[in-house]
């Protein structure tokens, strides 16, 4: 990651948006897994909805927000670290 002070090309927003979206997606996946496994009835259905919403957010990010693979991996690691 380039830690230079040059922000003219929008690099800070690339990192912010990618880490925000991937972080939300990872959190939704984890919450959905937890709720769908331990929930019963309506809670289990909500858990599956959260799980699929998290997967959809990450898939949307991969398809429609073209970034370098390095930025995506850093965002994914950041989301998992924040969850931990």
PDB file with SEQRES, HELIX, SHEET and CRYST1 records, atoms N, CA, C and O in Angstrom:
SEQRES   1 A   84  UNK UNK UNK UNK UNK UNK UNK UNK UNK UNK UNK UNK UNK          
SEQRES   2 A   84  UNK UNK UNK UNK UNK UNK UNK UNK UNK UNK UNK UNK UNK          
SEQRES   3 A   84  UNK UNK UNK UNK UNK UNK UNK UNK UNK UNK UNK UNK UNK          
SEQRES   4 A   84  UNK UNK UNK UNK UNK UNK UNK UNK UNK UNK UNK UNK UNK          
SEQRES   5 A   84  UNK UNK UNK UNK UNK UNK UNK UNK UNK UNK UNK UNK UNK          
SEQRES   6 A   84  UNK UNK UNK UNK UNK UNK UNK UNK UNK UNK UNK UNK UNK          
SEQRES   7 A   84  UNK UNK UNK UNK UNK UNK                                      
HELIX    1 AA1 UNK A   11  UNK A   38  1                                  28    
HELIX    2 AA2 UNK A   42  UNK A   64  1                                  23    
HELIX    3 AA3 UNK A   69  UNK A   83  1                                  15    
CRYST1    1.000    1.000    1.000  90.00  90.00  90.00 P 1           1          
ATOM      1  N   UNK A   1       0.846  -1.166   0.000  1.00  0.00           N  
ATOM      2  CA  UNK A   1       0.000   0.000   0.000  1.00  0.00           C  
ATOM      3  C   UNK A   1       0.890   1.227   0.000  1.00  0.00           C  
ATOM      4  O   UNK A   1       1.846   1.315   0.770  1.00  0.00           O  
ATOM      5  N   UNK A   2       0.574   2.157  -0.854  1.00  0.00           N  
ATOM      6  CA  UNK A   2       1.321   3.398  -0.971  1.00  0.00           C  
ATOM      7  C   UNK A   2       0.810   4.391   0.067  1.00  0.00           C  
ATOM      8  O   UNK A   2      -0.355   4.787   0.029  1.00  0.00           O  
ATOM      9  N   UNK A   3       1.669   4.789   0.985  1.00  0.00           N  
ATOM     10  CA  UNK A   3       1.264   5.691   2.063  1.00  0.00           C  
ATOM     11  C   UNK A   3       1.704   7.132   1.799  1.00  0.00           C  
ATOM     12  O   UNK A   3       1.923   7.895   2.740  1.00  0.00           O  
ATOM     13  N   UNK A   4       1.833   7.501   0.540  1.00  0.00           N  
ATOM     14  CA  UNK A   4       2.239   8.861   0.220  1.00  0.00           C  
ATOM     15  C   UNK A   4       1.105   9.835   0.511  1.00  0.00           C  
ATOM     16  O   UNK A   4      -0.047   9.432   0.668  1.00  0.00           O  
ATOM     17  N   UNK A   5       1.436  11.098   0.579  1.00  0.00           N  
ATOM     18  CA  UNK A   5       0.453  12.134   0.910  1.00  0.00           C  
ATOM     19  C   UNK A   5      -0.294  12.646  -0.321  1.00  0.00           C  
ATOM     20  O   UNK A   5      -1.127  13.545  -0.201  1.00  0.00           O  
ATOM     21  N   UNK A   6      -0.016  12.093  -1.497  1.00  0.00           N  
ATOM     22  CA  UNK A   6      -0.670  12.533  -2.716  1.00  0.00           C  
ATOM     23  C   UNK A   6      -2.082  11.941  -2.774  1.00  0.00           C  
ATOM     24  O   UNK A   6      -2.242  10.731  -2.938  1.00  0.00           O  
ATOM     25  N   UNK A   7      -3.093  12.786  -2.640  1.00  0.00           N  
ATOM     26  CA  UNK A   7      -4.479  12.312  -2.661  1.00  0.00           C  
ATOM     27  C   UNK A   7      -5.237  12.820  -3.882  1.00  0.00           C  
ATOM     28  O   UNK A   7      -6.466  12.771  -3.922  1.00  0.00           O  
ATOM     29  N   UNK A   8      -4.510  13.300  -4.861  1.00  0.00           N  
ATOM     30  CA  UNK A   8      -5.169  13.900  -6.017  1.00  0.00           C  
ATOM     31  C   UNK A   8      -5.869  12.863  -6.889  1.00  0.00           C  
ATOM     32  O   UNK A   8      -6.825  13.205  -7.586  1.00  0.00           O  
ATOM     33  N   UNK A   9      -5.430  11.619  -6.875  1.00  0.00           N  
ATOM     34  CA  UNK A   9      -6.031  10.626  -7.758  1.00  0.00           C  
ATOM     35  C   UNK A   9      -7.169   9.850  -7.100  1.00  0.00           C  
ATOM     36  O   UNK A   9      -7.675   8.896  -7.691  1.00  0.00           O  
ATOM     37  N   UNK A  10      -7.580  10.230  -5.902  1.00  0.00           N  
ATOM     38  CA  UNK A  10      -8.707   9.590  -5.240  1.00  0.00           C  
ATOM     39  C   UNK A  10      -8.381   8.269  -4.582  1.00  0.00           C  
ATOM     40  O   UNK A  10      -9.278   7.454  -4.364  1.00  0.00           O  
ATOM     41  N   UNK A  11      -7.133   8.039  -4.261  1.00  0.00           N  
ATOM     42  CA  UNK A  11      -6.729   6.760  -3.676  1.00  0.00           C  
ATOM     43  C   UNK A  11      -7.350   6.551  -2.303  1.00  0.00           C  
ATOM     44  O   UNK A  11      -7.673   5.422  -1.933  1.00  0.00           O  
ATOM     45  N   UNK A  12      -7.517   7.621  -1.553  1.00  0.00           N  
ATOM     46  CA  UNK A  12      -8.094   7.479  -0.218  1.00  0.00           C  
ATOM     47  C   UNK A  12      -9.541   7.003  -0.320  1.00  0.00           C  
ATOM     48  O   UNK A  12      -9.959   6.148   0.460  1.00  0.00           O  
ATOM     49  N   UNK A  13     -10.297   7.529  -1.247  1.00  0.00           N  
ATOM     50  CA  UNK A  13     -11.683   7.093  -1.407  1.00  0.00           C  
ATOM     51  C   UNK A  13     -11.760   5.652  -1.897  1.00  0.00           C  
ATOM     52  O   UNK A  13     -12.678   4.925  -1.516  1.00  0.00           O  
ATOM     53  N   UNK A  14     -10.814   5.220  -2.737  1.00  0.00           N  
ATOM     54  CA  UNK A  14     -10.789   3.821  -3.162  1.00  0.00           C  
ATOM     55  C   UNK A  14     -10.641   2.907  -1.959  1.00  0.00           C  
ATOM     56  O   UNK A  14     -11.349   1.907  -1.839  1.00  0.00           O  
ATOM     57  N   UNK A  15      -9.716   3.254  -1.068  1.00  0.00           N  
ATOM     58  CA  UNK A  15      -9.518   2.430   0.123  1.00  0.00           C  
ATOM     59  C   UNK A  15     -10.713   2.510   1.059  1.00  0.00           C  
ATOM     60  O   UNK A  15     -11.140   1.491   1.600  1.00  0.00           O  
ATOM     61  N   UNK A  16     -11.255   3.696   1.257  1.00  0.00           N  
ATOM     62  CA  UNK A  16     -12.380   3.858   2.181  1.00  0.00           C  
ATOM     63  C   UNK A  16     -13.610   3.100   1.706  1.00  0.00           C  
ATOM     64  O   UNK A  16     -14.216   2.347   2.468  1.00  0.00           O  
ATOM     65  N   UNK A  17     -13.973   3.298   0.457  1.00  0.00           N  
ATOM     66  CA  UNK A  17     -15.176   2.654  -0.080  1.00  0.00           C  
ATOM     67  C   UNK A  17     -15.002   1.143  -0.126  1.00  0.00           C  
ATOM     68  O   UNK A  17     -15.918   0.400   0.227  1.00  0.00           O  
ATOM     69  N   UNK A  18     -13.839   0.687  -0.555  1.00  0.00           N  
ATOM     70  CA  UNK A  18     -13.636  -0.758  -0.636  1.00  0.00           C  
ATOM     71  C   UNK A  18     -13.651  -1.395   0.742  1.00  0.00           C  
ATOM     72  O   UNK A  18     -14.256  -2.452   0.921  1.00  0.00           O  
ATOM     73  N   UNK A  19     -13.006  -0.783   1.710  1.00  0.00           N  
ATOM     74  CA  UNK A  19     -13.000  -1.362   3.053  1.00  0.00           C  
ATOM     75  C   UNK A  19     -14.374  -1.272   3.712  1.00  0.00           C  
ATOM     76  O   UNK A  19     -14.752  -2.156   4.481  1.00  0.00           O  
ATOM     77  N   UNK A  20     -15.113  -0.224   3.418  1.00  0.00           N  
ATOM     78  CA  UNK A  20     -16.460  -0.101   3.965  1.00  0.00           C  
ATOM     79  C   UNK A  20     -17.384  -1.180   3.410  1.00  0.00           C  
ATOM     80  O   UNK A  20     -18.058  -1.873   4.171  1.00  0.00           O  
ATOM     81  N   UNK A  21     -17.416  -1.324   2.096  1.00  0.00           N  
ATOM     82  CA  UNK A  21     -18.316  -2.301   1.482  1.00  0.00           C  
ATOM     83  C   UNK A  21     -17.931  -3.737   1.808  1.00  0.00           C  
ATOM     84  O   UNK A  21     -18.794  -4.556   2.125  1.00  0.00           O  
ATOM     85  N   UNK A  22     -16.659  -4.043   1.734  1.00  0.00           N  
ATOM     86  CA  UNK A  22     -16.226  -5.398   2.048  1.00  0.00           C  
ATOM     87  C   UNK A  22     -16.434  -5.684   3.527  1.00  0.00           C  
ATOM     88  O   UNK A  22     -16.813  -6.798   3.887  1.00  0.00           O  
ATOM     89  N   UNK A  23     -16.196  -4.706   4.388  1.00  0.00           N  
ATOM     90  CA  UNK A  23     -16.423  -4.888   5.819  1.00  0.00           C  
ATOM     91  C   UNK A  23     -17.879  -5.164   6.130  1.00  0.00           C  
ATOM     92  O   UNK A  23     -18.185  -6.036   6.943  1.00  0.00           O  
ATOM     93  N   UNK A  24     -18.774  -4.435   5.498  1.00  0.00           N  
ATOM     94  CA  UNK A  24     -20.206  -4.665   5.686  1.00  0.00           C  
ATOM     95  C   UNK A  24     -20.590  -6.041   5.141  1.00  0.00           C  
ATOM     96  O   UNK A  24     -21.373  -6.758   5.764  1.00  0.00           O  
ATOM     97  N   UNK A  25     -20.049  -6.405   3.994  1.00  0.00           N  
ATOM     98  CA  UNK A  25     -20.352  -7.715   3.417  1.00  0.00           C  
ATOM     99  C   UNK A  25     -19.879  -8.862   4.297  1.00  0.00           C  
ATOM    100  O   UNK A  25     -20.608  -9.832   4.504  1.00  0.00           O  
ATOM    101  N   UNK A  26     -18.663  -8.753   4.813  1.00  0.00           N  
ATOM    102  CA  UNK A  26     -18.131  -9.800   5.685  1.00  0.00           C  
ATOM    103  C   UNK A  26     -18.940  -9.879   6.973  1.00  0.00           C  
ATOM    104  O   UNK A  26     -19.230 -10.974   7.456  1.00  0.00           O  
ATOM    105  N   UNK A  27     -19.304  -8.741   7.529  1.00  0.00           N  
ATOM    106  CA  UNK A  27     -20.107  -8.730   8.759  1.00  0.00           C  
ATOM    107  C   UNK A  27     -21.484  -9.353   8.520  1.00  0.00           C  
ATOM    108  O   UNK A  27     -21.981 -10.095   9.368  1.00  0.00           O  
ATOM    109  N   UNK A  28     -22.096  -9.061   7.386  1.00  0.00           N  
ATOM    110  CA  UNK A  28     -23.396  -9.655   7.076  1.00  0.00           C  
ATOM    111  C   UNK A  28     -23.290 -11.159   6.865  1.00  0.00           C  
ATOM    112  O   UNK A  28     -24.173 -11.910   7.281  1.00  0.00           O  
ATOM    113  N   UNK A  29     -22.222 -11.600   6.223  1.00  0.00           N  
ATOM    114  CA  UNK A  29     -22.033 -13.037   6.035  1.00  0.00           C  
ATOM    115  C   UNK A  29     -21.873 -13.732   7.380  1.00  0.00           C  
ATOM    116  O   UNK A  29     -22.494 -14.766   7.624  1.00  0.00           O  
ATOM    117  N   UNK A  30     -21.044 -13.171   8.252  1.00  0.00           N  
ATOM    118  CA  UNK A  30     -20.830 -13.790   9.564  1.00  0.00           C  
ATOM    119  C   UNK A  30     -22.113 -13.776  10.396  1.00  0.00           C  
ATOM    120  O   UNK A  30     -22.450 -14.771  11.037  1.00  0.00           O  
ATOM    121  N   UNK A  31     -22.819 -12.661  10.385  1.00  0.00           N  
ATOM    122  CA  UNK A  31     -24.072 -12.580  11.129  1.00  0.00           C  
ATOM    123  C   UNK A  31     -25.111 -13.542  10.566  1.00  0.00           C  
ATOM    124  O   UNK A  31     -25.841 -14.191  11.316  1.00  0.00           O  
ATOM    125  N   UNK A  32     -25.171 -13.630   9.243  1.00  0.00           N  
ATOM    126  CA  UNK A  32     -26.108 -14.549   8.613  1.00  0.00           C  
ATOM    127  C   UNK A  32     -25.799 -16.002   8.916  1.00  0.00           C  
ATOM    128  O   UNK A  32     -26.709 -16.794   9.163  1.00  0.00           O  
ATOM    129  N   UNK A  33     -24.512 -16.362   8.899  1.00  0.00           N  
ATOM    130  CA  UNK A  33     -24.137 -17.732   9.245  1.00  0.00           C  
ATOM    131  C   UNK A  33     -24.522 -18.055  10.685  1.00  0.00           C  
ATOM    132  O   UNK A  33     -25.095 -19.109  10.962  1.00  0.00           O  
ATOM    133  N   UNK A  34     -24.207 -17.155  11.582  1.00  0.00           N  
ATOM    134  CA  UNK A  34     -24.505 -17.362  12.997  1.00  0.00           C  
ATOM    135  C   UNK A  34     -26.014 -17.482  13.230  1.00  0.00           C  
ATOM    136  O   UNK A  34     -26.475 -18.389  13.922  1.00  0.00           O  
ATOM    137  N   UNK A  35     -26.767 -16.562  12.646  1.00  0.00           N  
ATOM    138  CA  UNK A  35     -28.211 -16.552  12.865  1.00  0.00           C  
ATOM    139  C   UNK A  35     -28.900 -17.731  12.187  1.00  0.00           C  
ATOM    140  O   UNK A  35     -29.831 -18.308  12.749  1.00  0.00           O  
ATOM    141  N   UNK A  36     -28.456 -18.092  10.992  1.00  0.00           N  
ATOM    142  CA  UNK A  36     -29.100 -19.218  10.310  1.00  0.00           C  
ATOM    143  C   UNK A  36     -28.758 -20.548  10.970  1.00  0.00           C  
ATOM    144  O   UNK A  36     -29.547 -21.490  10.888  1.00  0.00           O  
ATOM    145  N   UNK A  37     -27.607 -20.648  11.619  1.00  0.00           N  
ATOM    146  CA  UNK A  37     -27.238 -21.896  12.281  1.00  0.00           C  
ATOM    147  C   UNK A  37     -27.937 -22.049  13.628  1.00  0.00           C  
ATOM    148  O   UNK A  37     -28.481 -23.110  13.934  1.00  0.00           O  
ATOM    149  N   UNK A  38     -27.921 -20.983  14.431  1.00  0.00           N  
ATOM    150  CA  UNK A  38     -28.467 -21.064  15.772  1.00  0.00           C  
ATOM    151  C   UNK A  38     -29.933 -20.622  15.868  1.00  0.00           C  
ATOM    152  O   UNK A  38     -30.581 -20.860  16.888  1.00  0.00           O  
ATOM    153  N   UNK A  39     -30.449 -19.998  14.844  1.00  0.00           N  
ATOM    154  CA  UNK A  39     -31.821 -19.501  14.902  1.00  0.00           C  
ATOM    155  C   UNK A  39     -32.835 -20.596  14.637  1.00  0.00           C  
ATOM    156  O   UNK A  39     -32.506 -21.696  14.194  1.00  0.00           O  
ATOM    157  N   UNK A  40     -34.062 -20.257  14.921  1.00  0.00           N  
ATOM    158  CA  UNK A  40     -35.156 -21.191  14.658  1.00  0.00           C  
ATOM    159  C   UNK A  40     -36.316 -20.407  14.057  1.00  0.00           C  
ATOM    160  O   UNK A  40     -36.622 -19.298  14.495  1.00  0.00           O  
ATOM    161  N   UNK A  41     -36.953 -20.988  13.060  1.00  0.00           N  
ATOM    162  CA  UNK A  41     -38.137 -20.368  12.467  1.00  0.00           C  
ATOM    163  C   UNK A  41     -37.813 -19.099  11.702  1.00  0.00           C  
ATOM    164  O   UNK A  41     -37.035 -19.103  10.748  1.00  0.00           O  
ATOM    165  N   UNK A  42     -38.432 -18.010  12.148  1.00  0.00           N  
ATOM    166  CA  UNK A  42     -38.279 -16.735  11.463  1.00  0.00           C  
ATOM    167  C   UNK A  42     -36.842 -16.218  11.549  1.00  0.00           C  
ATOM    168  O   UNK A  42     -36.339 -15.626  10.594  1.00  0.00           O  
ATOM    169  N   UNK A  43     -36.187 -16.436  12.675  1.00  0.00           N  
ATOM    170  CA  UNK A  43     -34.796 -15.993  12.841  1.00  0.00           C  
ATOM    171  C   UNK A  43     -33.873 -16.695  11.854  1.00  0.00           C  
ATOM    172  O   UNK A  43     -32.947 -16.083  11.321  1.00  0.00           O  
ATOM    173  N   UNK A  44     -34.122 -17.963  11.614  1.00  0.00           N  
ATOM    174  CA  UNK A  44     -33.296 -18.704  10.668  1.00  0.00           C  
ATOM    175  C   UNK A  44     -33.480 -18.160   9.250  1.00  0.00           C  
ATOM    176  O   UNK A  44     -32.514 -18.074   8.492  1.00  0.00           O  
ATOM    177  N   UNK A  45     -34.691 -17.797   8.894  1.00  0.00           N  
ATOM    178  CA  UNK A  45     -34.941 -17.214   7.571  1.00  0.00           C  
ATOM    179  C   UNK A  45     -34.251 -15.866   7.429  1.00  0.00           C  
ATOM    180  O   UNK A  45     -33.702 -15.554   6.372  1.00  0.00           O  
ATOM    181  N   UNK A  46     -34.278 -15.071   8.485  1.00  0.00           N  
ATOM    182  CA  UNK A  46     -33.581 -13.779   8.464  1.00  0.00           C  
ATOM    183  C   UNK A  46     -32.080 -13.998   8.336  1.00  0.00           C  
ATOM    184  O   UNK A  46     -31.399 -13.241   7.644  1.00  0.00           O  
ATOM    185  N   UNK A  47     -31.561 -15.023   8.995  1.00  0.00           N  
ATOM    186  CA  UNK A  47     -30.142 -15.355   8.889  1.00  0.00           C  
ATOM    187  C   UNK A  47     -29.741 -15.696   7.470  1.00  0.00           C  
ATOM    188  O   UNK A  47     -28.694 -15.258   6.994  1.00  0.00           O  
ATOM    189  N   UNK A  48     -30.568 -16.477   6.789  1.00  0.00           N  
ATOM    190  CA  UNK A  48     -30.268 -16.802   5.391  1.00  0.00           C  
ATOM    191  C   UNK A  48     -30.341 -15.548   4.513  1.00  0.00           C  
ATOM    192  O   UNK A  48     -29.553 -15.398   3.580  1.00  0.00           O  
ATOM    193  N   UNK A  49     -31.267 -14.665   4.805  1.00  0.00           N  
ATOM    194  CA  UNK A  49     -31.362 -13.413   4.048  1.00  0.00           C  
ATOM    195  C   UNK A  49     -30.113 -12.560   4.260  1.00  0.00           C  
ATOM    196  O   UNK A  49     -29.587 -11.981   3.310  1.00  0.00           O  
ATOM    197  N   UNK A  50     -29.640 -12.482   5.497  1.00  0.00           N  
ATOM    198  CA  UNK A  50     -28.418 -11.726   5.770  1.00  0.00           C  
ATOM    199  C   UNK A  50     -27.214 -12.348   5.074  1.00  0.00           C  
ATOM    200  O   UNK A  50     -26.364 -11.640   4.533  1.00  0.00           O  
ATOM    201  N   UNK A  51     -27.150 -13.668   5.092  1.00  0.00           N  
ATOM    202  CA  UNK A  51     -26.055 -14.376   4.435  1.00  0.00           C  
ATOM    203  C   UNK A  51     -26.024 -14.065   2.940  1.00  0.00           C  
ATOM    204  O   UNK A  51     -24.974 -13.731   2.392  1.00  0.00           O  
ATOM    205  N   UNK A  52     -27.168 -14.176   2.291  1.00  0.00           N  
ATOM    206  CA  UNK A  52     -27.214 -13.918   0.855  1.00  0.00           C  
ATOM    207  C   UNK A  52     -27.015 -12.439   0.528  1.00  0.00           C  
ATOM    208  O   UNK A  52     -26.463 -12.105  -0.520  1.00  0.00           O  
ATOM    209  N   UNK A  53     -27.459 -11.555   1.415  1.00  0.00           N  
ATOM    210  CA  UNK A  53     -27.222 -10.131   1.201  1.00  0.00           C  
ATOM    211  C   UNK A  53     -25.725  -9.813   1.294  1.00  0.00           C  
ATOM    212  O   UNK A  53     -25.211  -9.022   0.502  1.00  0.00           O  
ATOM    213  N   UNK A  54     -25.035 -10.417   2.244  1.00  0.00           N  
ATOM    214  CA  UNK A  54     -23.588 -10.218   2.350  1.00  0.00           C  
ATOM    215  C   UNK A  54     -22.847 -10.731   1.132  1.00  0.00           C  
ATOM    216  O   UNK A  54     -21.923 -10.083   0.640  1.00  0.00           O  
ATOM    217  N   UNK A  55     -23.252 -11.900   0.644  1.00  0.00           N  
ATOM    218  CA  UNK A  55     -22.636 -12.445  -0.566  1.00  0.00           C  
ATOM    219  C   UNK A  55     -22.928 -11.544  -1.765  1.00  0.00           C  
ATOM    220  O   UNK A  55     -22.058 -11.335  -2.611  1.00  0.00           O  
ATOM    221  N   UNK A  56     -24.142 -11.014  -1.840  1.00  0.00           N  
ATOM    222  CA  UNK A  56     -24.513 -10.127  -2.953  1.00  0.00           C  
ATOM    223  C   UNK A  56     -23.715  -8.830  -2.909  1.00  0.00           C  
ATOM    224  O   UNK A  56     -23.310  -8.326  -3.956  1.00  0.00           O  
ATOM    225  N   UNK A  57     -23.482  -8.283  -1.724  1.00  0.00           N  
ATOM    226  CA  UNK A  57     -22.704  -7.039  -1.615  1.00  0.00           C  
ATOM    227  C   UNK A  57     -21.277  -7.259  -2.085  1.00  0.00           C  
ATOM    228  O   UNK A  57     -20.732  -6.439  -2.825  1.00  0.00           O  
ATOM    229  N   UNK A  58     -20.672  -8.355  -1.663  1.00  0.00           N  
ATOM    230  CA  UNK A  58     -19.293  -8.628  -2.080  1.00  0.00           C  
ATOM    231  C   UNK A  58     -19.246  -8.922  -3.578  1.00  0.00           C  
ATOM    232  O   UNK A  58     -18.322  -8.476  -4.258  1.00  0.00           O  
ATOM    233  N   UNK A  59     -20.216  -9.660  -4.104  1.00  0.00           N  
ATOM    234  CA  UNK A  59     -20.250  -9.941  -5.540  1.00  0.00           C  
ATOM    235  C   UNK A  59     -20.463  -8.658  -6.343  1.00  0.00           C  
ATOM    236  O   UNK A  59     -19.822  -8.463  -7.375  1.00  0.00           O  
ATOM    237  N   UNK A  60     -21.354  -7.786  -5.878  1.00  0.00           N  
ATOM    238  CA  UNK A  60     -21.568  -6.496  -6.543  1.00  0.00           C  
ATOM    239  C   UNK A  60     -20.288  -5.677  -6.552  1.00  0.00           C  
ATOM    240  O   UNK A  60     -19.949  -5.046  -7.553  1.00  0.00           O  
ATOM    241  N   UNK A  61     -19.583  -5.693  -5.432  1.00  0.00           N  
ATOM    242  CA  UNK A  61     -18.335  -4.945  -5.331  1.00  0.00           C  
ATOM    243  C   UNK A  61     -17.301  -5.478  -6.315  1.00  0.00           C  
ATOM    244  O   UNK A  61     -16.603  -4.701  -6.966  1.00  0.00           O  
ATOM    245  N   UNK A  62     -17.202  -6.790  -6.423  1.00  0.00           N  
ATOM    246  CA  UNK A  62     -16.215  -7.387  -7.328  1.00  0.00           C  
ATOM    247  C   UNK A  62     -16.552  -7.070  -8.782  1.00  0.00           C  
ATOM    248  O   UNK A  62     -15.659  -6.760  -9.571  1.00  0.00           O  
ATOM    249  N   UNK A  63     -17.829  -7.143  -9.140  1.00  0.00           N  
ATOM    250  CA  UNK A  63     -18.223  -6.984 -10.543  1.00  0.00           C  
ATOM    251  C   UNK A  63     -18.245  -5.517 -10.974  1.00  0.00           C  
ATOM    252  O   UNK A  63     -17.731  -5.183 -12.042  1.00  0.00           O  
ATOM    253  N   UNK A  64     -18.832  -4.638 -10.159  1.00  0.00           N  
ATOM    254  CA  UNK A  64     -19.095  -3.280 -10.610  1.00  0.00           C  
ATOM    255  C   UNK A  64     -18.135  -2.223 -10.081  1.00  0.00           C  
ATOM    256  O   UNK A  64     -18.249  -1.056 -10.458  1.00  0.00           O  
ATOM    257  N   UNK A  65     -17.195  -2.594  -9.224  1.00  0.00           N  
ATOM    258  CA  UNK A  65     -16.267  -1.606  -8.688  1.00  0.00           C  
ATOM    259  C   UNK A  65     -14.854  -2.086  -8.975  1.00  0.00           C  
ATOM    260  O   UNK A  65     -14.210  -2.705  -8.127  1.00  0.00           O  
ATOM    261  N   UNK A  66     -14.376  -1.792 -10.188  1.00  0.00           N  
ATOM    262  CA  UNK A  66     -13.074  -2.350 -10.585  1.00  0.00           C  
ATOM    263  C   UNK A  66     -11.920  -1.728  -9.798  1.00  0.00           C  
ATOM    264  O   UNK A  66     -11.682  -0.522  -9.854  1.00  0.00           O  
ATOM    265  N   UNK A  67     -11.231  -2.567  -9.085  1.00  0.00           N  
ATOM    266  CA  UNK A  67     -10.051  -2.162  -8.330  1.00  0.00           C  
ATOM    267  C   UNK A  67      -8.932  -3.154  -8.594  1.00  0.00           C  
ATOM    268  O   UNK A  67      -9.140  -4.220  -9.172  1.00  0.00           O  
ATOM    269  N   UNK A  68      -7.759  -2.779  -8.160  1.00  0.00           N  
ATOM    270  CA  UNK A  68      -6.656  -3.711  -8.236  1.00  0.00           C  
ATOM    271  C   UNK A  68      -6.900  -4.845  -7.244  1.00  0.00           C  
ATOM    272  O   UNK A  68      -7.586  -4.671  -6.237  1.00  0.00           O  
ATOM    273  N   UNK A  69      -6.335  -5.988  -7.543  1.00  0.00           N  
ATOM    274  CA  UNK A  69      -6.523  -7.138  -6.663  1.00  0.00           C  
ATOM    275  C   UNK A  69      -5.920  -6.881  -5.283  1.00  0.00           C  
ATOM    276  O   UNK A  69      -6.432  -7.366  -4.274  1.00  0.00           O  
ATOM    277  N   UNK A  70      -4.844  -6.124  -5.248  1.00  0.00           N  
ATOM    278  CA  UNK A  70      -4.187  -5.812  -3.969  1.00  0.00           C  
ATOM    279  C   UNK A  70      -5.114  -5.031  -3.037  1.00  0.00           C  
ATOM    280  O   UNK A  70      -5.167  -5.308  -1.839  1.00  0.00           O  
ATOM    281  N   UNK A  71      -5.835  -4.067  -3.578  1.00  0.00           N  
ATOM    282  CA  UNK A  71      -6.758  -3.273  -2.759  1.00  0.00           C  
ATOM    283  C   UNK A  71      -7.899  -4.148  -2.262  1.00  0.00           C  
ATOM    284  O   UNK A  71      -8.326  -4.014  -1.116  1.00  0.00           O  
ATOM    285  N   UNK A  72      -8.398  -5.044  -3.112  1.00  0.00           N  
ATOM    286  CA  UNK A  72      -9.484  -5.933  -2.695  1.00  0.00           C  
ATOM    287  C   UNK A  72      -9.033  -6.862  -1.574  1.00  0.00           C  
ATOM    288  O   UNK A  72      -9.759  -7.063  -0.600  1.00  0.00           O  
ATOM    289  N   UNK A  73      -7.841  -7.426  -1.708  1.00  0.00           N  
ATOM    290  CA  UNK A  73      -7.326  -8.325  -0.672  1.00  0.00           C  
ATOM    291  C   UNK A  73      -7.128  -7.568   0.641  1.00  0.00           C  
ATOM    292  O   UNK A  73      -7.456  -8.093   1.705  1.00  0.00           O  
ATOM    293  N   UNK A  74      -6.600  -6.347   0.584  1.00  0.00           N  
ATOM    294  CA  UNK A  74      -6.430  -5.544   1.797  1.00  0.00           C  
ATOM    295  C   UNK A  74      -7.781  -5.221   2.433  1.00  0.00           C  
ATOM    296  O   UNK A  74      -7.906  -5.233   3.658  1.00  0.00           O  
ATOM    297  N   UNK A  75      -8.775  -4.938   1.624  1.00  0.00           N  
ATOM    298  CA  UNK A  75     -10.107  -4.659   2.152  1.00  0.00           C  
ATOM    299  C   UNK A  75     -10.715  -5.900   2.785  1.00  0.00           C  
ATOM    300  O   UNK A  75     -11.359  -5.812   3.830  1.00  0.00           O  
ATOM    301  N   UNK A  76     -10.515  -7.053   2.159  1.00  0.00           N  
ATOM    302  CA  UNK A  76     -11.034  -8.303   2.711  1.00  0.00           C  
ATOM    303  C   UNK A  76     -10.360  -8.639   4.044  1.00  0.00           C  
ATOM    304  O   UNK A  76     -11.028  -9.038   4.998  1.00  0.00           O  
ATOM    305  N   UNK A  77      -9.049  -8.477   4.105  1.00  0.00           N  
ATOM    306  CA  UNK A  77      -8.332  -8.723   5.353  1.00  0.00           C  
ATOM    307  C   UNK A  77      -8.778  -7.738   6.424  1.00  0.00           C  
ATOM    308  O   UNK A  77      -8.912  -8.110   7.590  1.00  0.00           O  
ATOM    309  N   UNK A  78      -9.008  -6.490   6.043  1.00  0.00           N  
ATOM    310  CA  UNK A  78      -9.482  -5.487   6.983  1.00  0.00           C  
ATOM    311  C   UNK A  78     -10.861  -5.840   7.524  1.00  0.00           C  
ATOM    312  O   UNK A  78     -11.112  -5.688   8.720  1.00  0.00           O  
ATOM    313  N   UNK A  79     -11.755  -6.307   6.662  1.00  0.00           N  
ATOM    314  CA  UNK A  79     -13.091  -6.694   7.104  1.00  0.00           C  
ATOM    315  C   UNK A  79     -13.076  -7.879   8.039  1.00  0.00           C  
ATOM    316  O   UNK A  79     -13.796  -7.895   9.037  1.00  0.00           O  
ATOM    317  N   UNK A  80     -12.258  -8.879   7.727  1.00  0.00           N  
ATOM    318  CA  UNK A  80     -12.160 -10.046   8.600  1.00  0.00           C  
ATOM    319  C   UNK A  80     -11.502  -9.677   9.928  1.00  0.00           C  
ATOM    320  O   UNK A  80     -11.913 -10.166  10.980  1.00  0.00           O  
ATOM    321  N   UNK A  81     -10.484  -8.817   9.884  1.00  0.00           N  
ATOM    322  CA  UNK A  81      -9.826  -8.377  11.122  1.00  0.00           C  
ATOM    323  C   UNK A  81     -10.772  -7.573  11.993  1.00  0.00           C  
ATOM    324  O   UNK A  81     -10.771  -7.731  13.214  1.00  0.00           O  
ATOM    325  N   UNK A  82     -11.573  -6.721  11.393  1.00  0.00           N  
ATOM    326  CA  UNK A  82     -12.537  -5.953  12.166  1.00  0.00           C  
ATOM    327  C   UNK A  82     -13.589  -6.863  12.799  1.00  0.00           C  
ATOM    328  O   UNK A  82     -14.043  -6.619  13.917  1.00  0.00           O  
ATOM    329  N   UNK A  83     -13.964  -7.899  12.084  1.00  0.00           N  
ATOM    330  CA  UNK A  83     -14.935  -8.847  12.618  1.00  0.00           C  
ATOM    331  C   UNK A  83     -14.353  -9.632  13.784  1.00  0.00           C  
ATOM    332  O   UNK A  83     -15.040  -9.914  14.766  1.00  0.00           O  
ATOM    333  N   UNK A  84     -13.083  -9.978  13.663  1.00  0.00           N  
ATOM    334  CA  UNK A  84     -12.434 -10.748  14.732  1.00  0.00           C  
ATOM    335  C   UNK A  84     -12.300  -9.883  15.965  1.00  0.00           C  
ATOM    336  O   UNK A  84     -11.780 -10.337  16.985  1.00  0.00           O  
TER     337      UNK A  84                                                      
END                                                                             
